[in-house]
């Protein structure tokens, strides 16, 4: 069963852990909506559908042709992400009269975990660093032409609303749950809608924050998406060196784009007193990965210029 971090935190009585999870999901539109499957072991191997079998019409007495679907076997391995937070005991004793110093330090560490997840969620590449899980850019692979990669042009072009609709249509089996983009791309969508005489729809999430919508789909800003991608021949050739960005449309779920985590999910582990210094250490750690169970549940619009 796949649960979001918000739902999983309800099953924990550890108030420090709940505070960390709440800090993370409040700051991340992806973590607010993406479910996570708990897996036993260090990875998950799944079969991703590649081609369907063929079907035809036949006359009486015809020889029937046999065909079978093809699959690609993919393995997503859990990766270890986290960090230690040390609080000096002198400061904890003398400076915690106004604010809980340890809670503040752990909160900042939680935000760092969120930042690292969001960066790896987009640009993670296990081929470059075996310590990372593969992110959305690797799973969709905009460096090669496919039905899930929509290009603004041979070398990129200014974003249009019709291309945004084309991106949405590339996700099959229902609308995307989220359009993930940089702040520049969101500003451009707002400008295009205002120029057409309309307004972008808004809604509120469970924390009361405003969420912008396009065609009923939530717009999620990821501050790690670069506006410096390079595009040539309608495919991405790099993430730096030019002025293009990318917009990703994803559908979340157990058979779409889903997170993987070890039993227990995100954990906050009190390490205790340090031997080498007068401080107390807390470890925030997460055994996590990402899986795209169906290729048609995610798509990328590349070559997006301002």
The 8 nearest C-alpha neighbors of each residue, nearest first, counted from 0:
[[1, 36, 2, 37, 253, 35, 34, 38],
 [0, 2, 36, 35, 34, 253, 3, 37],
 [3, 1, 34, 35, 6, 7, 4, 0],
 [2, 4, 34, 6, 5, 35, 33, 7],
 [3, 5, 7, 6, 8, 2, 20, 30],
 [4, 6, 8, 3, 7, 9, 31, 21],
 [7, 5, 3, 9, 8, 4, 2, 10],
 [6, 8, 4, 9, 5, 10, 2, 3],
 [7, 9, 10, 5, 11, 6, 17, 4],
 [10, 8, 7, 6, 11, 5, 12, 17],
 [11, 9, 8, 7, 12, 6, 13, 17],
 [12, 10, 8, 9, 13, 17, 7, 16],
 [11, 13, 14, 10, 17, 9, 16, 8],
 [14, 12, 16, 11, 15, 17, 18, 8],
 [15, 13, 17, 16, 12, 18, 11, 19],
 [16, 14, 18, 17, 13, 19, 267, 102],
 [15, 17, 19, 13, 18, 14, 267, 20],
 [18, 16, 14, 20, 19, 15, 8, 21],
 [17, 19, 15, 21, 16, 20, 22, 14],
 [18, 20, 16, 22, 17, 21, 109, 106],
 [21, 19, 23, 17, 22, 18, 24, 16],
 [20, 22, 18, 24, 23, 19, 25, 17],
 [23, 21, 19, 25, 20, 24, 18, 26],
 [22, 24, 20, 21, 113, 26, 25, 110],
 [25, 23, 27, 31, 26, 30, 21, 22],
 [26, 24, 22, 23, 27, 21, 31, 206],
 [25, 27, 24, 23, 22, 28, 113, 110],
 [26, 28, 24, 30, 29, 25, 31, 23],
 [29, 27, 31, 219, 30, 32, 26, 24],
 [30, 28, 27, 31, 32, 33, 219, 117],
 [31, 29, 33, 24, 27, 32, 28, 4],
 [32, 30, 28, 24, 29, 33, 27, 3],
 [33, 31, 30, 29, 34, 3, 28, 251],
 [32, 34, 30, 251, 29, 3, 31, 257],
 [35, 33, 3, 2, 1, 257, 258, 252],
 [34, 36, 258, 1, 259, 2, 3, 257],
 [37, 35, 1, 259, 0, 260, 258, 38],
 [36, 38, 260, 261, 262, 259, 35, 39],
 [39, 37, 261, 36, 260, 40, 262, 259],
 [40, 38, 261, 41, 37, 262, 42, 43],
 [41, 39, 42, 38, 261, 43, 77, 76],
 [40, 42, 77, 76, 39, 43, 38, 261],
 [43, 41, 76, 77, 75, 40, 44, 74],
 [42, 44, 75, 74, 76, 45, 38, 41],
 [45, 43, 74, 73, 75, 42, 72, 46],
 [44, 46, 73, 72, 74, 47, 43, 292],
 [47, 45, 72, 71, 70, 73, 48, 44],
 [46, 48, 71, 70, 292, 293, 72, 49],
 [49, 47, 70, 50, 69, 46, 71, 293],
 [48, 50, 70, 69, 47, 71, 51, 68],
 [51, 49, 69, 68, 48, 52, 70, 67],
 [50, 52, 68, 53, 69, 49, 67, 48],
 [51, 53, 68, 67, 66, 50, 54, 69],
 [54, 52, 66, 51, 55, 67, 65, 68],
 [55, 53, 52, 56, 66, 64, 65, 51],
 [54, 56, 57, 53, 64, 63, 65, 52],
 [57, 55, 58, 54, 63, 61, 59, 64],
 [56, 58, 61, 59, 55, 63, 62, 60],
 [59, 57, 61, 60, 56, 62, 63, 55],
 [58, 60, 61, 57, 62, 56, 63, 55],
 [59, 61, 58, 62, 57, 63, 56, 64],
 [62, 60, 58, 59, 57, 63, 64, 56],
 [63, 61, 64, 60, 57, 58, 59, 65],
 [62, 64, 61, 65, 57, 55, 60, 56],
 [65, 63, 62, 66, 55, 54, 53, 61],
 [64, 66, 63, 67, 53, 52, 54, 62],
 [67, 65, 52, 53, 64, 68, 54, 51],
 [66, 68, 52, 69, 65, 51, 53, 50],
 [69, 67, 52, 51, 50, 70, 66, 49],
 [68, 70, 50, 49, 48, 67, 51, 71],
 [71, 69, 48, 49, 47, 46, 72, 68],
 [70, 72, 47, 46, 73, 49, 48, 69],
 [71, 73, 46, 45, 47, 70, 74, 44],
 [74, 72, 45, 44, 46, 71, 75, 47],
 [73, 75, 44, 43, 76, 45, 42, 72],
 [76, 74, 43, 42, 290, 44, 73, 288],
 [77, 75, 42, 41, 74, 43, 78, 288],
 [76, 78, 288, 287, 42, 41, 286, 75],
 [77, 79, 287, 286, 288, 131, 132, 130],
 [78, 80, 286, 285, 287, 81, 77, 284],
 [81, 79, 285, 284, 286, 78, 82, 287],
 [82, 80, 284, 283, 285, 112, 79, 83],
 [81, 83, 283, 282, 284, 84, 108, 80],
 [84, 82, 282, 281, 283, 85, 280, 81],
 [83, 85, 281, 280, 282, 105, 104, 86],
 [86, 84, 280, 279, 278, 281, 83, 87],
 [87, 85, 279, 278, 101, 88, 280, 84],
 [86, 88, 278, 90, 89, 277, 91, 279],
 [87, 89, 91, 278, 90, 277, 92, 86],
 [90, 88, 92, 91, 87, 93, 277, 278],
 [89, 91, 93, 94, 92, 87, 88, 95],
 [90, 92, 88, 89, 95, 94, 93, 100],
 [91, 93, 89, 90, 94, 88, 95, 96],
 [92, 94, 90, 91, 95, 89, 96, 88],
 [95, 93, 90, 96, 91, 92, 100, 97],
 [96, 94, 99, 98, 100, 97, 91, 93],
 [95, 97, 94, 98, 93, 99, 92, 100],
 [98, 96, 95, 99, 94, 100, 93, 91],
 [99, 97, 95, 100, 96, 103, 94, 102],
 [100, 98, 95, 102, 101, 103, 97, 96],
 [99, 101, 103, 95, 102, 98, 91, 104],
 [100, 102, 104, 103, 99, 86, 105, 91],
 [101, 103, 105, 99, 100, 104, 106, 15],
 [104, 102, 106, 100, 101, 105, 99, 107],
 [103, 105, 101, 107, 106, 102, 100, 108],
 [106, 104, 108, 102, 107, 103, 109, 101],
 [107, 105, 109, 103, 108, 104, 102, 19],
 [106, 108, 110, 104, 109, 105, 111, 103],
 [107, 109, 105, 111, 106, 110, 112, 104],
 [110, 108, 106, 112, 111, 107, 19, 23],
 [109, 111, 113, 107, 112, 108, 23, 114],
 [110, 112, 108, 114, 109, 113, 115, 107],
 [113, 111, 109, 115, 110, 114, 116, 81],
 [114, 112, 110, 116, 111, 115, 23, 117],
 [113, 115, 111, 117, 112, 116, 118, 110],
 [116, 114, 112, 118, 113, 117, 119, 111],
 [115, 117, 113, 119, 114, 118, 120, 112],
 [118, 116, 120, 114, 119, 115, 113, 121],
 [117, 119, 115, 223, 120, 116, 121, 122],
 [120, 118, 123, 122, 116, 121, 117, 134],
 [119, 121, 134, 117, 118, 116, 135, 123],
 [122, 120, 134, 135, 119, 118, 136, 123],
 [123, 121, 119, 134, 136, 118, 120, 124],
 [122, 124, 119, 134, 133, 132, 131, 121],
 [125, 123, 133, 126, 127, 132, 131, 128],
 [124, 126, 129, 128, 131, 127, 132, 133],
 [125, 127, 124, 128, 129, 133, 131, 123],
 [126, 128, 125, 124, 129, 131, 123, 130],
 [129, 127, 125, 130, 126, 131, 124, 123],
 [128, 130, 125, 131, 126, 127, 132, 124],
 [129, 131, 128, 78, 125, 132, 79, 80],
 [132, 130, 125, 129, 128, 123, 78, 124],
 [131, 133, 288, 125, 123, 124, 78, 134],
 [134, 132, 124, 123, 125, 137, 131, 138],
 [135, 133, 123, 120, 121, 122, 136, 137],
 [134, 136, 121, 138, 137, 120, 139, 122],
 [135, 137, 139, 140, 134, 138, 121, 122],
 [136, 138, 140, 135, 139, 134, 133, 124],
 [137, 139, 135, 136, 140, 134, 133, 291],
 [138, 140, 136, 137, 135, 141, 298, 297],
 [141, 139, 137, 142, 136, 138, 143, 148],
 [142, 140, 143, 235, 148, 234, 139, 136],
 [141, 143, 235, 234, 140, 236, 144, 237],
 [144, 142, 141, 234, 140, 145, 235, 148],
 [143, 145, 234, 148, 141, 142, 146, 233],
 [146, 144, 147, 148, 143, 141, 149, 140],
 [145, 147, 148, 169, 144, 149, 298, 295],
 [148, 146, 298, 145, 169, 299, 149, 295],
 [147, 149, 299, 145, 146, 141, 298, 300],
 [150, 148, 300, 299, 301, 166, 147, 151],
 [151, 149, 301, 152, 233, 300, 302, 148],
 [152, 150, 155, 302, 156, 303, 301, 149],
 [153, 151, 155, 150, 154, 156, 233, 302],
 [152, 154, 233, 232, 231, 155, 230, 151],
 [155, 153, 231, 230, 152, 233, 232, 302],
 [302, 156, 154, 152, 151, 153, 303, 230],
 [157, 155, 151, 304, 152, 303, 302, 158],
 [158, 156, 304, 305, 303, 159, 155, 151],
 [157, 159, 303, 304, 156, 305, 160, 162],
 [160, 158, 162, 161, 157, 163, 191, 188],
 [161, 159, 163, 162, 164, 158, 191, 188],
 [160, 162, 164, 163, 159, 165, 158, 166],
 [163, 161, 165, 164, 160, 159, 166, 158],
 [162, 164, 160, 166, 161, 165, 167, 159],
 [163, 165, 161, 167, 162, 166, 168, 160],
 [166, 164, 162, 168, 163, 167, 161, 169],
 [165, 167, 163, 169, 164, 168, 300, 162],
 [166, 168, 164, 165, 169, 170, 248, 163],
 [167, 169, 165, 170, 166, 164, 171, 174],
 [168, 170, 166, 167, 147, 171, 298, 165],
 [171, 169, 296, 168, 295, 297, 167, 298],
 [172, 170, 295, 173, 296, 169, 168, 174],
 [173, 171, 170, 174, 296, 295, 175, 250],
 [174, 172, 171, 175, 170, 250, 296, 176],
 [173, 175, 176, 170, 167, 172, 171, 250],
 [176, 174, 250, 249, 177, 248, 170, 173],
 [175, 177, 250, 216, 249, 251, 174, 217],
 [176, 178, 217, 175, 216, 249, 218, 248],
 [177, 179, 248, 218, 247, 219, 217, 180],
 [180, 178, 219, 247, 246, 220, 218, 177],
 [181, 179, 246, 220, 221, 184, 219, 178],
 [180, 182, 184, 183, 224, 220, 221, 222],
 [181, 183, 185, 184, 220, 186, 180, 222],
 [184, 182, 186, 181, 185, 187, 305, 226],
 [183, 185, 187, 181, 186, 182, 180, 188],
 [184, 186, 182, 188, 187, 183, 189, 181],
 [187, 185, 189, 183, 184, 188, 182, 190],
 [186, 188, 190, 184, 185, 189, 191, 183],
 [189, 187, 191, 185, 190, 186, 192, 184],
 [190, 188, 186, 192, 187, 191, 193, 185],
 [189, 191, 187, 193, 188, 192, 194, 186],
 [192, 190, 194, 188, 193, 189, 187, 195],
 [191, 193, 195, 189, 197, 194, 190, 198],
 [194, 192, 196, 190, 197, 195, 191, 198],
 [195, 193, 191, 196, 192, 190, 197, 189],
 [194, 196, 192, 193, 197, 191, 190, 198],
 [197, 195, 193, 194, 192, 198, 191, 190],
 [198, 196, 193, 192, 195, 199, 194, 191],
 [197, 199, 192, 193, 200, 196, 189, 195],
 [198, 200, 212, 213, 201, 189, 211, 192],
 [201, 199, 212, 211, 198, 213, 202, 215],
 [202, 200, 211, 210, 212, 209, 199, 203],
 [201, 203, 210, 209, 211, 204, 200, 212],
 [204, 202, 209, 207, 208, 210, 205, 201],
 [203, 205, 207, 206, 208, 209, 210, 202],
 [204, 206, 207, 203, 208, 31, 25, 209],
 [207, 205, 204, 208, 25, 203, 209, 24],
 [206, 208, 203, 204, 205, 209, 202, 210],
 [209, 207, 203, 204, 206, 210, 205, 202],
 [208, 210, 203, 202, 201, 207, 211, 204],
 [211, 209, 202, 201, 203, 208, 212, 217],
 [210, 212, 201, 218, 200, 217, 202, 209],
 [213, 211, 217, 216, 200, 215, 218, 201],
 [212, 214, 216, 215, 199, 217, 200, 218],
 [215, 213, 216, 212, 200, 217, 164, 199],
 [214, 216, 213, 212, 217, 200, 211, 176],
 [217, 215, 212, 213, 214, 177, 176, 218],
 [216, 218, 212, 177, 211, 219, 178, 210],
 [219, 217, 178, 211, 212, 177, 179, 216],
 [220, 218, 179, 28, 178, 217, 177, 180],
 [219, 221, 180, 181, 179, 182, 222, 218],
 [220, 222, 223, 181, 180, 224, 219, 179],
 [221, 223, 224, 181, 220, 182, 225, 180],
 [222, 224, 118, 221, 225, 117, 181, 121],
 [225, 223, 181, 222, 221, 180, 226, 121],
 [224, 226, 227, 223, 244, 228, 181, 238],
 [225, 227, 244, 243, 242, 228, 224, 181],
 [226, 228, 242, 239, 241, 243, 225, 240],
 [229, 227, 238, 243, 239, 241, 244, 237],
 [228, 230, 241, 237, 236, 235, 240, 238],
 [231, 229, 235, 154, 234, 236, 302, 233],
 [232, 230, 154, 233, 234, 153, 235, 236],
 [231, 233, 153, 234, 154, 230, 152, 235],
 [234, 232, 153, 231, 150, 152, 230, 154],
 [235, 233, 142, 230, 232, 231, 141, 143],
 [236, 234, 230, 142, 237, 141, 229, 231],
 [235, 237, 230, 229, 142, 234, 231, 238],
 [238, 236, 229, 239, 235, 228, 230, 240],
 [237, 239, 228, 227, 229, 240, 225, 236],
 [240, 238, 227, 228, 237, 241, 229, 225],
 [239, 241, 227, 229, 228, 238, 242, 237],
 [240, 242, 227, 229, 228, 239, 243, 230],
 [243, 241, 227, 226, 228, 304, 244, 229],
 [244, 242, 228, 302, 304, 303, 227, 226],
 [243, 245, 226, 303, 228, 302, 225, 227],
 [246, 244, 301, 300, 303, 302, 247, 299],
 [245, 247, 180, 300, 299, 179, 301, 178],
 [246, 248, 299, 179, 178, 298, 300, 249],
 [249, 247, 178, 298, 297, 175, 177, 299],
 [250, 248, 297, 175, 177, 296, 176, 251],
 [249, 251, 175, 176, 296, 255, 256, 297],
 [252, 250, 256, 255, 33, 257, 249, 176],
 [251, 253, 255, 254, 257, 256, 34, 250],
 [252, 254, 255, 257, 1, 256, 251, 36],
 [255, 253, 292, 252, 293, 256, 257, 291],
 [254, 256, 252, 292, 293, 296, 251, 253],
 [257, 255, 291, 251, 252, 290, 250, 292],
 [258, 256, 290, 252, 34, 253, 35, 251],
 [257, 259, 35, 289, 288, 34, 290, 36],
 [260, 258, 36, 288, 35, 287, 289, 37],
 [261, 259, 287, 37, 264, 286, 36, 38],
 [260, 262, 37, 38, 264, 286, 263, 39],
 [263, 261, 37, 264, 260, 38, 39, 286],
 [262, 264, 261, 265, 266, 37, 260, 7],
 [265, 263, 262, 261, 260, 266, 285, 286],
 [264, 266, 285, 284, 263, 267, 286, 283],
 [267, 265, 284, 283, 268, 264, 285, 16],
 [266, 268, 283, 282, 16, 284, 269, 281],
 [267, 269, 282, 281, 270, 266, 283, 284],
 [268, 270, 281, 271, 282, 280, 267, 279],
 [271, 269, 280, 281, 268, 282, 272, 279],
 [270, 272, 279, 280, 269, 273, 281, 278],
 [273, 271, 279, 278, 280, 274, 270, 277],
 [274, 272, 276, 278, 275, 279, 277, 271],
 [273, 275, 276, 272, 277, 278, 271, 279],
 [274, 276, 273, 277, 278, 272, 279, 280],
 [277, 275, 273, 278, 274, 87, 272, 279],
 [278, 276, 88, 87, 273, 279, 275, 272],
 [277, 279, 87, 88, 86, 276, 273, 272],
 [278, 280, 272, 271, 86, 85, 273, 87],
 [281, 279, 85, 270, 271, 84, 272, 86],
 [282, 280, 269, 84, 270, 83, 268, 85],
 [281, 283, 83, 268, 267, 82, 84, 284],
 [284, 282, 267, 81, 82, 266, 83, 268],
 [285, 283, 81, 266, 80, 265, 282, 82],
 [284, 286, 265, 80, 287, 81, 79, 264],
 [287, 285, 79, 78, 260, 261, 77, 80],
 [286, 288, 260, 77, 78, 259, 285, 79],
 [287, 289, 259, 77, 132, 258, 78, 76],
 [288, 290, 258, 259, 257, 132, 133, 75],
 [291, 289, 257, 256, 292, 258, 75, 288],
 [292, 290, 256, 293, 255, 257, 294, 138],
 [291, 293, 255, 254, 47, 290, 256, 294],
 [294, 292, 255, 295, 291, 296, 47, 254],
 [293, 295, 296, 297, 291, 292, 47, 139],
 [296, 294, 170, 297, 293, 171, 147, 169],
 [297, 295, 170, 250, 255, 294, 293, 249],
 [298, 296, 249, 295, 248, 170, 294, 250],
 [297, 299, 147, 248, 247, 148, 170, 169],
 [298, 300, 247, 148, 246, 301, 149, 248],
 [301, 299, 149, 246, 245, 150, 166, 148],
 [302, 300, 245, 150, 303, 299, 149, 151],
 [155, 301, 303, 243, 151, 230, 244, 150],
 [304, 302, 244, 243, 158, 301, 245, 156],
 [305, 303, 157, 243, 156, 158, 302, 242],
 [304, 157, 187, 158, 303, 184, 183, 243]]
